[in-house]
C-alpha cells in the first residue's frame, strides 16, 4: 500500500513547476489530489502526465469563497481533508522606489493572502478531526532579495503564518511546516537572463539547480506518518543555496 493511500490533498499552483511536481508525487503515493490552478490548460497537462488520482480545479486562489468552498467539497466527499499545500505564487519584481501599488497588492494577494485563506479553512476542518497536515511553500527569498520587496514580504509572511499555525494546532495533532525552495529549475527560472542564471548556480554548493521533484519529495514525507512529530519547521530545499 502506498504511504498516502486513502488520503486527500489540495495543492494550489499545480498547473506547472513545483506545484505540478507536488501533485504528481502525492498521487503516486496514493493520495487523491485536488490540483488547483488559474489555467485550465496547464492543469490538463498536469493531469495527463499523472499516475494516480488527480482532479483538476480551475480557480483563482484569491477568490476566498471559491477556495473555502473547495475545502468544503473535499470534506463533503471524503469526510476529511488530509493535506493542504499552498504553493500558488507569482512574482512582479521591481526596485522599491519603482514598485507600483498594483505590483505590491497583487503579489501579496496571491502569495500570502491566498495562503492564509487555505490555511484557515484547513485549520477549521483539521482541528475538529484532530488530524491533518499543512505545508506552505515559502522561498529562500523570505530573507530579503534585491528587487523583490513584495515577494520577500509575502514569503516571510508565509513563514510567520505557518509557525503560528503550528503553535495553535499542535494540541489537535495537526502539523504545519514551511518549505523554502532555493533555485529550482522551472519555467520561471529558465526565463531569466543567462548571466543571472549562471550567477545563481554559482551560489549552490551542490552545483546544480534543484528540481520540482526535490521539493515534492519533502512534501510527501511531511504528509506521511513518518513525519507525525515534525511541526513548526522552516525547511530549506536548495542544495545549500543562500542569497
Secondary structure by P-SEA (a helix, b strand, c coil): ccccccbbbbbccccccaaaaaaaaaaaaccccccccccaaaaaaaaaacccbbbbbbccccaaaaaaaaaaaaaaacccccbbbbccccccccccccccaaaaaaaaacccaaaaaaaaaaaaaaaaaccbbbbbbbccccccccccaaaaaaaaaaaaaaaaaaaacccccbbbbbbbbccccccccccccaaaaaaaaaaccccccccaaaaaaaaaaaacccccccccccccccccccc
